[in-house]
Amino acid sequence: MDVSVAGLIGAAIGLYIGWLDYGILNGLLSAAVEKNKRKGGGFAVRHEPVLRKLVFILPIAGFPVIGYLAAKQLVG
């Protein structure tokens, strides 16, 4: 398997974008959980641990893979 420099740069950029996206999604999830706690429960409160894991894993793992593949395809 060939590892390209362009792909690694794309993966690094994807990791940074994933980290930013994680911060945004984590803030939105926290706000939704607080809002639902005040109302007496809800989907976000019941499934908070699973949602927190998904919010962490998908952007942090997904964006670097997409960045690597996109950069590798663009360069050739």
N, C-alpha and C positions, 0 to 999 in steps of 0.2 A: 504494500500500500504506500503510495507516494504522498508525502506531506508537503504541501506547497507553502511558501512564505506568504503569498497573498491570502491563502486560506487561513493561516494563523492570524494574520492581521484582521481579517474579517471576523474571525472568532473572538478576538480581543475586543473589537468594536461591538460585536453582538453581546458579549458579556457585560460591557459597560451599559448598553441600552437595556439589557435584562435587569441589571442592578437598579437602574432608574425606574423601570417599570415595576419592579418589586416594591420599591419605596412608595410609589403611587398607589398600587393595589393594596398594600398593607395599610396605608392610611384610610383608604375607602372601606376596607373590611373592618378596621377598628371603629370607624364612625358608624357603620351599619350595626355592629354588635352593640355599641353603646345605645344607639337609638332603639334597638329591639329590646334591650334589657330594661329600659325605662317603660316600654309598653307592655312588658310582662312576658317576653319570650318571642321566639320566631325562628325562622329557618337558619339565619346566621348564628344565632346563639346556640341552637341545638347542634349544629355541625361545624362549630368554630375550629376545633383541632384539625379536622380534615381539610377545611378551607384554607387554613394557615399553611398546611403542608403543600397543597396545590399551588397556592400563591407564591410560595418559595421555589418549588421545584420547576414549574413550567417556565417562568421567565429566565431563571438562572441557568437551566439546562437547555431550554429550547432556542433562545436567541443566539448563543454561540454556534450551535449546530447550523442554524439557518444562515448565520453570517459566514461560516466556513464554506458551506456549499455555494452560497451566492458569489462569494469572492472567487472561489475556484472556477465557477462557471464563467464569470466575467473575464477572467484573465485567460482562461483556456486550458 
